[in-house]
C-alpha cells in the first residue's frame, strides 16, 4: 500500500515537472509573442503531436527547437496558421530575429587537441545562422550547421599553443573568442 502511494506521488511529480518544463521552454515564449493566437496560448499541441504535451514534437515544435526556442520571421512565414496576421500593413523584411543578435559561444568540445591529428570540434552556443563559419585563428574552416545552437568542423592544427576560436555569421557578426589548446601527442614508451 505504501509503495503504491509512493509510486503515485513520484509519477505525479514527474508529470508535473515535465509539463512545467515544456511550459517554460516553449509555451510561454509562444504565448508572449504579440502575434500568437489567443485561443492557442495554452495549447500543448502547438509544439507536440499529442495534445497533452507529451511525446514527440510536431513540425512546428521541431522548427521552434531548431530556431533556439525563438519565434522568428521564418517560423511565422512557415506556420501562418499559428500566428495572427500582421496588421501593420508594412513590408517586413523576413530576417530571422535570432540572427540580429551576434553569435555567442558557450563552450567547445574538446577544449584540448593534439597537434597533427584531425579532430572534430563541436561549438555550442546561440544565434548561429545556417551559413555560419567557425574561425580558428581568424581562418575559416569547413563548418557544418547542426542547429542555431551547434556547429561542427574537422580541424588539424600544426602548432602547439593556444588557438582562438570564434563564429562568424553570414551577416558579418562575430562571436566571443574561446581558447582551444593544442599540444604534442604523448610519446609511447
CORHULIN-V779404 format. One record per helix or strand of 2 or more residues. SS is the DSSP state (H for helix, E for strand). FROM is the first residue (numbers start at 1). TO is the last residue. If there is no record, write none. Layout:
ss=SS from=FROM to=TO
ss=SS from=FROM to=TO
This chain:
ss=H from=2 to=31
ss=H from=38 to=40
ss=H from=44 to=46
ss=H from=59 to=66
ss=H from=73 to=78
ss=H from=80 to=82
ss=H from=97 to=99
ss=E from=104 to=109
ss=E from=112 to=114
ss=E from=119 to=126
ss=E from=133 to=136
ss=E from=139 to=140
ss=E from=143 to=147
ss=E from=150 to=155
ss=E from=161 to=168
ss=E from=178 to=183
